[in-house]
Amino acid sequence: MRVVEMAGKGPGPFAAMLLADMGADVVRIDRVGHSTVGSGPTGRGRRHVEVDLKQLEGVEFVLRLVSGADVLIEGFRPA
């Protein structure tokens, strides 16, 4: 199972950690310069990539990554 996690706080990283512990391929998307993977137990068992979502190339990259995923975890507040 492939999981894409948009960096955030709260239950999202915990859920991604549990899925990684159970064998899922988890890729975490962090903002450029704000990587938090490896800082604590919720960073274990996953890969990460830093992406600038303010650039078109970054948005296109994330859309391609998500299109091949089984699960998307994001914890953004509604606008």
Buried (B, 14 or more C-beta within 10 A) or exposed (E): EEBBBBBBEEEBBEBBBEBBEEEBBBBBBBBEEEBBBEEEEBBEBBEBBBBEEEEEEBEEBBEEBBEEBEBEBEBEEEE
